[in-house]
Structures are given as C-alpha cells and as structure tokens.
Amino acid sequence: MTGNIQLLGDTLAKAKAEDRAALIAYLPAGFPTVDGGIAAIKAVFDGGADIVEVGLPHSDPVLDGPVIQTADDIALRGGVRIADVMRTVKEAYGATGKPVLVMTYWNPIDRYGIERFTEELAAAGGAGCILPDLPVQESAVWREHATRHGLATIFVVAPSSKDERLATITAAGSGFVYAASLMGVTGTRESVGEQAADLVRRTRAAGDLPVCVGLGVSNAAQAKEVAAFADGVIVGSAFVKRILDADGDEQAGLGAVRELAGELAEGVRRSS
C-alpha cells in the first residue's frame, strides 16, 4: 500500500490557493490513553486543523519542552508502543481522510526496522515522518524506503542553519520543511519573533518545498503573525496543555482542543 504524501501536498496546495496557511496540530500517541489520544486528534481535525502530527513518545525527547515531556511520560507509563502509534494514524486518517504524519526521533525507527516502519505507516494511511534528529547526510536509506512507500521525509531547520545546509535539506526532503522558529525546545512563547520570518525567507530561497513554522505558537494572534509569512503553522504544546489542564476529564479536554483548533484555524486565514 502507498502512503499519503500526495494528500499532504494537495492539502498544503489547497490552503495556499485559499490564501491562507495550513494549520498543523501535534499530539502524542497514547496521551492521555491510546483511545483518548485518537479522540483528541479527531477533535482537533473537527475544530479546523488541516494536518496532524502524531508524536511517537520517547524517553529522551531532546526537542520537546516540559509540557510535551509530561505527555510523553504519561503515554510511556501507560505502555504505548509503536503498534499503538500506527493504530492512531490509521484511525485518525480513516475517520477524517486528512493527512496524518508521525513525528519521531530516530532511535525507535532504527530499532524497529526502517522497512517495517515505513511499510506499516503507509498501510495505516500515514503521509510521512518528521525526523528532528536524523542528519540529512545519513538519511539516504530512510529516504529510499519512504519514497518507495509514498511517505514524505520532513527535516527540521533552525535559525542557526546556514544557507548551504538549507539547500541540502530542501533538496533531500519532501512534503514540507519544518522551520523551528527559535533556538530551544518546544513550548508556548510570548512572541514568535523575527527569526522565524528570516528563516522562512532563506529556506524558500534554497528550494521549492513549502515551509511550515513551529515552536512557540499557542494562540490565534501568533498563528496570524506566522501565517503572514509561512505556508503552515504548527501548534503542539498548546493542545497538549489543554488536555493536561482538563485534569482527567476527557470530554472537557476534547472540547478544549476542538475550541483551540477553531481559534487557530481563524488565525491562519490571514484576514486583517
């Protein structure tokens, strides 16, 4: 079975044709439970997200701040496995027909097996992977398998990335480029900053892929700010925090993430 890289590209193109940025939400698999995580993703899509990243919980999430680390810990203590991640992707895609990505560090894929992982992700209807710690120069084998199975390979760039590296990443990657808006870990910020706009400009100059911005966006005003210069706006910690703040009340958590998705969906529409 072939994965949904084409659906991902079509979704980003549709948002561009509507003169807006795509809204991309992140939620970890298995948080607060496997079933609860699937319900949360469906709620986020229902609220207006265009694309969802399903996080594969990791014991050493070097890119993630305290909010997502807390969610990952809950998921891991609940016994989440890669099979649960695949089930999450399958059920979220099956229920919505919208692009579902996996965001994961490299070690779990390396241990699981590249061929096995890509084959199962494609079979689940996944659109690709965001791989924050896989060096592009060591990614050839992964990219070969991902291409064979119709999956996007999304690399992360940062304000510190030199133009030469941006060119290498945009040539090797597919789907879109994940632009980290600032140096540091995930989490909400008071402002996203001018670094993000400059990074998007330089990344676009280096290649043809859409550029989506994450790290720090948590409300409609910030989403609108980023949507003015980016192809997509990525929000993670703010969604996770809404579920944590619900303190075990599943329906309250689902309502909160659906509401936030709606607010952010309005923000990415760029209207004054």
Steps between C-alpha positions, in 0.01 A plus 500: 500500500620852420507775758333836474779740401279621212218582742745703709613697195143555384397624845779756513424608143130540582581725796727710280227529237269628774764764586563363845746290691424139590436422866711208618433358847722271706382249760689200642363150449384333819420828675311499726426144382515343156125534448500844659780613271311383191190686618708815558641488146151461356387799710788712373415413140134574574602840636679597180850350486615408148778259599591319822839383621478195724790499743675172571573532874868478586682477830752767400312758290781748442293742289199502731434729793343412837136486383560240230749317722223464758262360238766261370562375853128434549486310170811295574381411850175392335698252291468663158676313220572563132201281418285750689651785298410319178148436626468868589603601148267245341193599702563875469546478124214256456259725689597827331675432168753768595881478504652342810875511560717337763757710683769282650860491604718264303586237760154335516493462120855368493414234759165413341641472149471756220321272255255376761427852624446655157291208377273511804468879494399495134251219567348710779444788257780717635633788294858501622738567786659800667847395615656773715823319586579307180793674328421557134838359397411170674144479367542330161379155609198645679412718200525205263245303705277804558489578128418139415205510739369845407603675821634852548834559672482825694818647644528772764696820443588764758601868497861383533482297175734636234373561147707211365338260747155636417565420134607145589192443717250639251651283226484184713169557675143469377156616612615815674783638711440537874649835601568529872420863575770539762786321665383283787229246579129489431265703715281807491666841472389859545611574144625295208758757395654629180744208475220282364418734211866519400538122520194449278635748247839329487349151481272597214796650317684169539235277341140443395344331804230668710632628832297448818592665830483344845625557856328771697163552331216468749218739413312651207699824501831315471353269236396805298849650539670184371239442226601833349831349386481119532321226306392326817470569872591215736353490852578230755553598862188716513282201403675270747461757777123519441474126563725516806296790639182292464645286782360168385163626379508354149201687363629831633839431340343413165289814510803710586717375213211528254445860611870587473518348152209719395667813634829416330322413174360853497847638576669333203256655256708818482205735479555837663 
